[in-house]
Amino acid sequence: MTKDTFARTFGFEDYGHMLASTTTVFKDNDTDTCWNITKLSQDRFLTWNDAEIGDDRVEVFLTENEAQAYLKRLRDNQDILANFK
């Protein structure tokens, strides 16, 4: 899936327009992956990362707080797994 196709799936003209509505919540420095929240036009919030662009690799939330809490749990779980050796 191209980045523009990904963006159009969620109602944006192209990937650049999608990024204009996107906030990066955190970046994994080991993989250079950015975890993002994008505000959708229907008052929904999309969470996704730029390493796996695909409409099956996202979660949608009713509030930005729910989206932020979800990404925080993902980050915390990554930290736990990274330290588990």
DAUR-V535537 format. One record per pair of residues at least 24 apart in sequence whose ideal C-beta (glycine too) atoms are under 6 Angstrom apart, sorted by the first residue. I is the first residue (numbers start at 1). J is the second residue. D is the distance in whole Angstrom. If there is no record, write none. Layout:
i=I j=J d=D
i=I j=J d=D
//
This chain:
i=1 j=53 d=6
i=1 j=54 d=5
i=3 j=53 d=6
i=6 j=53 d=5
i=9 j=55 d=5
i=10 j=40 d=6
i=11 j=41 d=5
i=25 j=71 d=5
i=26 j=75 d=5
i=35 j=71 d=5
i=37 j=67 d=5
i=47 j=71 d=6
//
